[in-house]
Amino acid sequence: PAAPAHGQAVLSGWRMLLDAGRLQDGEPYLAGTARTPAARLSGATAAEIGTAPGELLTVSTDRGSITLPLEVADMADRVVWLPLNSPGCHVHRELGVTTGAVVSLGRAEQ
């Protein structure tokens, strides 16, 4: 696999227990308890692309992009974590890739 360059990262993620799945249809109160979707990067990767916690981060491919608030986490450098199927973040549909793909990172316009 290709190593991510400056401004890129390897995509990581998983489906949250409470996400945009069909089992929550008709259960707005249960769905309302879900965590707010956020992108996660290491502190070093966030600094490398000029973003800070709470700012909007855009993760993109040739097919599309997802913009979420950034959370800094204790994780490997040049890896970005996204919830795979949460409100406003449908990775497979919007980016056209799955975990392990190299994606582009950028600070979104605030």
PyMOL CGO cylinders between C-alpha atoms (Angstrom):
from pymol import cmd
from pymol.cgo import CYLINDER

trace = [
    CYLINDER, 0.00, 0.00, 0.00, 1.09, 3.57, -0.69, 0.3, 1, 1, 1, 1, 1, 1,
    CYLINDER, 1.09, 3.57, -0.69, 2.35, 5.62, 2.23, 0.3, 1, 1, 1, 1, 1, 1,
    CYLINDER, 2.35, 5.62, 2.23, 0.41, 8.83, 2.82, 0.3, 1, 1, 1, 1, 1, 1,
    CYLINDER, 0.41, 8.83, 2.82, 2.20, 12.05, 1.85, 0.3, 1, 1, 1, 1, 1, 1,
    CYLINDER, 2.20, 12.05, 1.85, 1.90, 15.48, 3.49, 0.3, 1, 1, 1, 1, 1, 1,
    CYLINDER, 1.90, 15.48, 3.49, -1.81, 16.36, 3.66, 0.3, 1, 1, 1, 1, 1, 1,
    CYLINDER, -1.81, 16.36, 3.66, -2.89, 12.73, 3.33, 0.3, 1, 1, 1, 1, 1, 1,
    CYLINDER, -2.89, 12.73, 3.33, -3.77, 9.95, 5.76, 0.3, 1, 1, 1, 1, 1, 1,
    CYLINDER, -3.77, 9.95, 5.76, -4.80, 6.32, 5.85, 0.3, 1, 1, 1, 1, 1, 1,
    CYLINDER, -4.80, 6.32, 5.85, -8.54, 6.02, 6.52, 0.3, 1, 1, 1, 1, 1, 1,
    CYLINDER, -8.54, 6.02, 6.52, -9.60, 4.18, 9.65, 0.3, 1, 1, 1, 1, 1, 1,
    CYLINDER, -9.60, 4.18, 9.65, -13.07, 3.86, 11.14, 0.3, 1, 1, 1, 1, 1, 1,
    CYLINDER, -13.07, 3.86, 11.14, -15.96, 1.71, 12.22, 0.3, 1, 1, 1, 1, 1, 1,
    CYLINDER, -15.96, 1.71, 12.22, -19.73, 1.83, 12.62, 0.3, 1, 1, 1, 1, 1, 1,
    CYLINDER, -19.73, 1.83, 12.62, -20.85, 3.41, 15.86, 0.3, 1, 1, 1, 1, 1, 1,
    CYLINDER, -20.85, 3.41, 15.86, -23.42, 1.51, 17.97, 0.3, 1, 1, 1, 1, 1, 1,
    CYLINDER, -23.42, 1.51, 17.97, -25.90, 4.35, 17.44, 0.3, 1, 1, 1, 1, 1, 1,
    CYLINDER, -25.90, 4.35, 17.44, -25.47, 5.63, 13.90, 0.3, 1, 1, 1, 1, 1, 1,
    CYLINDER, -25.47, 5.63, 13.90, -27.60, 6.20, 10.80, 0.3, 1, 1, 1, 1, 1, 1,
    CYLINDER, -27.60, 6.20, 10.80, -28.64, 2.53, 10.67, 0.3, 1, 1, 1, 1, 1, 1,
    CYLINDER, -28.64, 2.53, 10.67, -32.21, 1.41, 9.94, 0.3, 1, 1, 1, 1, 1, 1,
    CYLINDER, -32.21, 1.41, 9.94, -32.75, -0.17, 13.37, 0.3, 1, 1, 1, 1, 1, 1,
    CYLINDER, -32.75, -0.17, 13.37, -33.29, 3.32, 14.82, 0.3, 1, 1, 1, 1, 1, 1,
    CYLINDER, -33.29, 3.32, 14.82, -36.12, 4.24, 12.43, 0.3, 1, 1, 1, 1, 1, 1,
    CYLINDER, -36.12, 4.24, 12.43, -39.04, 5.49, 14.51, 0.3, 1, 1, 1, 1, 1, 1,
    CYLINDER, -39.04, 5.49, 14.51, -36.84, 5.87, 17.61, 0.3, 1, 1, 1, 1, 1, 1,
    CYLINDER, -36.84, 5.87, 17.61, -35.82, 9.56, 17.60, 0.3, 1, 1, 1, 1, 1, 1,
    CYLINDER, -35.82, 9.56, 17.60, -35.10, 9.56, 21.34, 0.3, 1, 1, 1, 1, 1, 1,
    CYLINDER, -35.10, 9.56, 21.34, -32.68, 6.64, 21.08, 0.3, 1, 1, 1, 1, 1, 1,
    CYLINDER, -32.68, 6.64, 21.08, -31.04, 8.14, 17.98, 0.3, 1, 1, 1, 1, 1, 1,
    CYLINDER, -31.04, 8.14, 17.98, -30.76, 11.45, 19.85, 0.3, 1, 1, 1, 1, 1, 1,
    CYLINDER, -30.76, 11.45, 19.85, -28.39, 9.87, 22.37, 0.3, 1, 1, 1, 1, 1, 1,
    CYLINDER, -28.39, 9.87, 22.37, -25.77, 9.05, 19.70, 0.3, 1, 1, 1, 1, 1, 1,
    CYLINDER, -25.77, 9.05, 19.70, -22.37, 10.73, 19.87, 0.3, 1, 1, 1, 1, 1, 1,
    CYLINDER, -22.37, 10.73, 19.87, -21.89, 13.71, 17.57, 0.3, 1, 1, 1, 1, 1, 1,
    CYLINDER, -21.89, 13.71, 17.57, -19.89, 12.55, 14.53, 0.3, 1, 1, 1, 1, 1, 1,
    CYLINDER, -19.89, 12.55, 14.53, -16.28, 13.78, 14.56, 0.3, 1, 1, 1, 1, 1, 1,
    CYLINDER, -16.28, 13.78, 14.56, -13.04, 13.10, 12.70, 0.3, 1, 1, 1, 1, 1, 1,
    CYLINDER, -13.04, 13.10, 12.70, -10.01, 12.07, 14.76, 0.3, 1, 1, 1, 1, 1, 1,
    CYLINDER, -10.01, 12.07, 14.76, -6.31, 12.72, 14.07, 0.3, 1, 1, 1, 1, 1, 1,
    CYLINDER, -6.31, 12.72, 14.07, -3.12, 12.59, 16.11, 0.3, 1, 1, 1, 1, 1, 1,
    CYLINDER, -3.12, 12.59, 16.11, -1.85, 15.91, 17.42, 0.3, 1, 1, 1, 1, 1, 1,
    CYLINDER, -1.85, 15.91, 17.42, 1.13, 15.76, 15.06, 0.3, 1, 1, 1, 1, 1, 1,
    CYLINDER, 1.13, 15.76, 15.06, -1.04, 15.17, 11.99, 0.3, 1, 1, 1, 1, 1, 1,
    CYLINDER, -1.04, 15.17, 11.99, -3.43, 17.96, 12.99, 0.3, 1, 1, 1, 1, 1, 1,
    CYLINDER, -3.43, 17.96, 12.99, -0.49, 20.36, 13.40, 0.3, 1, 1, 1, 1, 1, 1,
    CYLINDER, -0.49, 20.36, 13.40, 1.01, 19.22, 10.08, 0.3, 1, 1, 1, 1, 1, 1,
    CYLINDER, 1.01, 19.22, 10.08, -2.10, 20.34, 8.19, 0.3, 1, 1, 1, 1, 1, 1,
    CYLINDER, -2.10, 20.34, 8.19, -2.77, 23.42, 10.34, 0.3, 1, 1, 1, 1, 1, 1,
    CYLINDER, -2.77, 23.42, 10.34, -5.92, 22.32, 12.16, 0.3, 1, 1, 1, 1, 1, 1,
    CYLINDER, -5.92, 22.32, 12.16, -6.85, 22.40, 15.83, 0.3, 1, 1, 1, 1, 1, 1,
    CYLINDER, -6.85, 22.40, 15.83, -9.44, 20.54, 17.93, 0.3, 1, 1, 1, 1, 1, 1,
    CYLINDER, -9.44, 20.54, 17.93, -12.95, 21.82, 17.29, 0.3, 1, 1, 1, 1, 1, 1,
    CYLINDER, -12.95, 21.82, 17.29, -12.15, 23.18, 13.83, 0.3, 1, 1, 1, 1, 1, 1,
    CYLINDER, -12.15, 23.18, 13.83, -13.74, 21.61, 10.78, 0.3, 1, 1, 1, 1, 1, 1,
    CYLINDER, -13.74, 21.61, 10.78, -11.67, 19.01, 8.94, 0.3, 1, 1, 1, 1, 1, 1,
    CYLINDER, -11.67, 19.01, 8.94, -12.44, 17.94, 5.37, 0.3, 1, 1, 1, 1, 1, 1,
    CYLINDER, -12.44, 17.94, 5.37, -11.53, 14.39, 4.36, 0.3, 1, 1, 1, 1, 1, 1,
    CYLINDER, -11.53, 14.39, 4.36, -11.72, 13.87, 0.60, 0.3, 1, 1, 1, 1, 1, 1,
    CYLINDER, -11.72, 13.87, 0.60, -11.13, 11.56, -2.35, 0.3, 1, 1, 1, 1, 1, 1,
    CYLINDER, -11.13, 11.56, -2.35, -11.64, 12.05, -6.08, 0.3, 1, 1, 1, 1, 1, 1,
    CYLINDER, -11.64, 12.05, -6.08, -15.26, 11.00, -5.55, 0.3, 1, 1, 1, 1, 1, 1,
    CYLINDER, -15.26, 11.00, -5.55, -16.34, 13.32, -2.73, 0.3, 1, 1, 1, 1, 1, 1,
    CYLINDER, -16.34, 13.32, -2.73, -15.69, 14.77, 0.70, 0.3, 1, 1, 1, 1, 1, 1,
    CYLINDER, -15.69, 14.77, 0.70, -16.85, 14.71, 4.31, 0.3, 1, 1, 1, 1, 1, 1,
    CYLINDER, -16.85, 14.71, 4.31, -16.45, 17.65, 6.69, 0.3, 1, 1, 1, 1, 1, 1,
    CYLINDER, -16.45, 17.65, 6.69, -16.63, 17.08, 10.45, 0.3, 1, 1, 1, 1, 1, 1,
    CYLINDER, -16.63, 17.08, 10.45, -15.35, 18.72, 13.64, 0.3, 1, 1, 1, 1, 1, 1,
    CYLINDER, -15.35, 18.72, 13.64, -11.83, 17.59, 14.55, 0.3, 1, 1, 1, 1, 1, 1,
    CYLINDER, -11.83, 17.59, 14.55, -10.96, 15.74, 17.74, 0.3, 1, 1, 1, 1, 1, 1,
    CYLINDER, -10.96, 15.74, 17.74, -7.30, 15.10, 18.56, 0.3, 1, 1, 1, 1, 1, 1,
    CYLINDER, -7.30, 15.10, 18.56, -6.68, 11.59, 19.86, 0.3, 1, 1, 1, 1, 1, 1,
    CYLINDER, -6.68, 11.59, 19.86, -3.79, 9.36, 20.90, 0.3, 1, 1, 1, 1, 1, 1,
    CYLINDER, -3.79, 9.36, 20.90, -3.38, 7.51, 17.61, 0.3, 1, 1, 1, 1, 1, 1,
    CYLINDER, -3.38, 7.51, 17.61, -0.86, 6.86, 14.86, 0.3, 1, 1, 1, 1, 1, 1,
    CYLINDER, -0.86, 6.86, 14.86, 0.33, 9.78, 12.73, 0.3, 1, 1, 1, 1, 1, 1,
    CYLINDER, 0.33, 9.78, 12.73, -1.13, 10.21, 9.23, 0.3, 1, 1, 1, 1, 1, 1,
    CYLINDER, -1.13, 10.21, 9.23, -4.19, 8.14, 10.09, 0.3, 1, 1, 1, 1, 1, 1,
    CYLINDER, -4.19, 8.14, 10.09, -7.69, 9.66, 10.13, 0.3, 1, 1, 1, 1, 1, 1,
    CYLINDER, -7.69, 9.66, 10.13, -10.57, 7.99, 11.94, 0.3, 1, 1, 1, 1, 1, 1,
    CYLINDER, -10.57, 7.99, 11.94, -14.17, 8.54, 10.78, 0.3, 1, 1, 1, 1, 1, 1,
    CYLINDER, -14.17, 8.54, 10.78, -17.47, 6.99, 11.89, 0.3, 1, 1, 1, 1, 1, 1,
    CYLINDER, -17.47, 6.99, 11.89, -18.49, 4.93, 8.85, 0.3, 1, 1, 1, 1, 1, 1,
    CYLINDER, -18.49, 4.93, 8.85, -22.27, 5.48, 8.85, 0.3, 1, 1, 1, 1, 1, 1,
    CYLINDER, -22.27, 5.48, 8.85, -23.32, 8.41, 11.03, 0.3, 1, 1, 1, 1, 1, 1,
    CYLINDER, -23.32, 8.41, 11.03, -25.51, 11.42, 10.23, 0.3, 1, 1, 1, 1, 1, 1,
    CYLINDER, -25.51, 11.42, 10.23, -23.51, 13.58, 7.80, 0.3, 1, 1, 1, 1, 1, 1,
    CYLINDER, -23.51, 13.58, 7.80, -20.80, 10.95, 7.46, 0.3, 1, 1, 1, 1, 1, 1,
    CYLINDER, -20.80, 10.95, 7.46, -21.49, 8.05, 5.09, 0.3, 1, 1, 1, 1, 1, 1,
    CYLINDER, -21.49, 8.05, 5.09, -17.94, 7.04, 4.17, 0.3, 1, 1, 1, 1, 1, 1,
    CYLINDER, -17.94, 7.04, 4.17, -18.57, 4.37, 1.54, 0.3, 1, 1, 1, 1, 1, 1,
    CYLINDER, -18.57, 4.37, 1.54, -21.25, 6.39, -0.28, 0.3, 1, 1, 1, 1, 1, 1,
    CYLINDER, -21.25, 6.39, -0.28, -19.59, 9.83, -0.07, 0.3, 1, 1, 1, 1, 1, 1,
    CYLINDER, -19.59, 9.83, -0.07, -15.89, 8.96, -0.43, 0.3, 1, 1, 1, 1, 1, 1,
    CYLINDER, -15.89, 8.96, -0.43, -16.21, 5.78, -2.49, 0.3, 1, 1, 1, 1, 1, 1,
    CYLINDER, -16.21, 5.78, -2.49, -13.51, 4.02, -0.43, 0.3, 1, 1, 1, 1, 1, 1,
    CYLINDER, -13.51, 4.02, -0.43, -13.24, 1.93, 2.70, 0.3, 1, 1, 1, 1, 1, 1,
    CYLINDER, -13.24, 1.93, 2.70, -10.77, 1.67, 5.56, 0.3, 1, 1, 1, 1, 1, 1,
    CYLINDER, -10.77, 1.67, 5.56, -7.14, 1.37, 4.50, 0.3, 1, 1, 1, 1, 1, 1,
    CYLINDER, -7.14, 1.37, 4.50, -7.48, 3.82, 1.60, 0.3, 1, 1, 1, 1, 1, 1,
    CYLINDER, -7.48, 3.82, 1.60, -5.29, 6.93, 1.40, 0.3, 1, 1, 1, 1, 1, 1,
    CYLINDER, -5.29, 6.93, 1.40, -7.42, 10.09, 1.62, 0.3, 1, 1, 1, 1, 1, 1,
    CYLINDER, -7.42, 10.09, 1.62, -6.67, 13.82, 1.49, 0.3, 1, 1, 1, 1, 1, 1,
    CYLINDER, -6.67, 13.82, 1.49, -7.00, 16.07, 4.55, 0.3, 1, 1, 1, 1, 1, 1,
    CYLINDER, -7.00, 16.07, 4.55, -7.60, 19.78, 4.75, 0.3, 1, 1, 1, 1, 1, 1,
    CYLINDER, -7.60, 19.78, 4.75, -8.81, 22.50, 7.07, 0.3, 1, 1, 1, 1, 1, 1,
    CYLINDER, -8.81, 22.50, 7.07, -12.34, 23.42, 6.05, 0.3, 1, 1, 1, 1, 1, 1,
    CYLINDER, -12.34, 23.42, 6.05, -13.45, 27.01, 5.66, 0.3, 1, 1, 1, 1, 1, 1,
    CYLINDER, -13.45, 27.01, 5.66, -14.84, 28.10, 9.02, 0.3, 1, 1, 1, 1, 1, 1,
]
cmd.load_cgo(trace, "trace")
